Amino acid sequence: MEPLAVGHLFPDYLNIYADRGNIAVLSARAEWRGYRLEVQPLGAGAEISHGEHDLFYIGGGQDREQALIAPELASLGPALCEAFEAGAAFLAVCGGYQLLGRYYRDQSGEELPGIGLLPLHTVAGSRRMIGDVLLECELEPGARRTLAGFENHAGQTILDPGAEPLGRVVSGFGNDGKSGYEGCRRGRAIGTYLHGPLLPRNPWLADWLLAQAVAHRTGDLPVFEPLRDELEQEAHAVSARRAETRGGRN
Ligand code: GLN
């Protein structure tokens, strides 16, 4: 089978809290199932051809880095949204998540343009929301799972009415510290505030994203054989315990 093509957006600017580790996990878990991941860095002026990429990834960053790349990312917006409509999967973390919405108004009050792929907008508040997070998710009906990670953001993300959150906050702040929800899911696109990086301690989500990428490439959603994820599950349990000892929603 052809390799799975991953477009890594602005990796030199948006890579806070080892978010690049998410790509390492996707590459390893793909290889363990007999797929090869080809990762292409996409920066200013990148060419994005129709159907070329099966998955796009964008990490987190401080307001400064976001301001540096937002106009260039917005110029790639039409091609990225077209790829989404054609079935490509997306994972966007924190600063990258914010820029997949309509806009991010940063702490200086500057409104950074987003690409409008996710139904939301974000406004930076005075309080930084920092700490371990535990979520309950149900990406597929009946498949209730937990996600554990670490958040550090001033941005308060407001989902549009009817938009699907990624999960319900069990412990932590989540999108805005008030709604009780975190992240956003739209079809094969996932946006979240969870760093850590996210995927090493949440292997089920890595496999879900890989399956979406394979489905884009082949037209069929694969059912992967389970891997021996003892280490990953222990990392998840440690992160979940830290979030739970932090106490309920803030
Ligand atoms: N700069 C954004 C905020 O403060 C995103 C931070 C991040 O990516 N960790 O909300």
Residues whose N, C-alpha, C, O or C-beta is under 5 A from the ligand:
A	BS01	LIG	G60 G61 Q62 D63 V93 C94 G95 N152 H153 A154 G155
